[in-house]
Amino acid sequence: MMDKRYLKRTILKREVESQHLGETRPFQVYLPPEHDESESYPVLYLQDGDDYFNLGRLATQANQLILDNEIHPFVAVALPVDKAKRTSEYAPIGERFDRYLQFFAEELIPAVEENFPVSTHPDERVLGGSSLGGTVSLHLALQYPQKFQRILSQSGAFLEQTLDKIGQSGSLGYLEIYQTIGKSETAVPTHLGNLDLLARNREVHRALSERDADVEYSEQEGDHTWGFWQRDLPIALKFFFEK
């Protein structure tokens, strides 16, 4: 039976008013066990925030790794998304995409940093997401290189526009990326049609490497599901926060 310390999670609900999106957006903040408000913790920002808590078991897995002394304590900021607006906000072809990037970088980040014990250094911020959540996270780093330099991408649903954006960039030597893809993700049904995400991730990995990005790339047994991403999450957390 799991130690009760691992099950006790501190998750706070907050919201931020967005001028760019014209609405108030909720978000949740996971605080590490026995956190100290005077500390400055590294921070993981996650797209599809509800799913990372409910299906990825982020808080439970983080607690276990921290209390087992396998990783440094960190804060996680999880941003839910309205599924009806998800493609519009997360895909580079979406009509709300540019405004979402501005909201994230210019409104969400300052709100978190003003109210929670998190680091303001780019090398202690990690952006993460699965599928299109990985796509928008990478685009944030390409658009705001002074703010975002570390990316967690699980089964990124990358489009041609992502490859074009990488190709238009200069050196990406500032980027550190954890990129995983399932070997079975060759015909993933999406709102944009069936996508061969395995082939596309290989292309993105190659393009990033050619621009000098530091990419930890792996192809694993798995498909486009939370079962795969939940299983991969502890490995990703150790990559970014290992002691």
C-alpha angles and dihedrals in degrees: 000000000000117000109259089233089070092053097051104093130180110214120163126196118220139156138214128206112233123205090183094056096031094231145076114264124203123219137176129224125208114204120199122247114283091003119186117221090211092060127091107224128194109252136218117204114200133197116213086033099178091053093051090055099039103033102020093045088219099164095046093046092046092050091052094049093046095046090046087055093238097123139023116261112265140176121238123206111198119195116198119213132210101244090217090060098036099101090041091055103032103039119077089228091055121114093228095042099101092044091049091054090051092048092050097047101034105033112019098044095051091046091054095044093050095052109031136054096255134135119255094204114111092225089060095051118087123188117204144178147140126242108341087001087067090048096054091043091056092047090052089056092047092048097042107030093163091058106034126040106145122067135186110199120180113186092336112209093219121183132200087265089063092054089047091052092050090047091053092052126094120222113341093194089128092066125095112186135184104201124179132173133180118244090226094056096101100117108023114174111229139159085266095054131264110330130196095221094172091061092042093051089051089053093048092047090052092047093048092048091051087056091052097253114156103239126183096199127182138168111209139180103272148090138232096293141106090248088069096041094047090052091049096046099084089053090052092048090051090050093057103030107024117141 
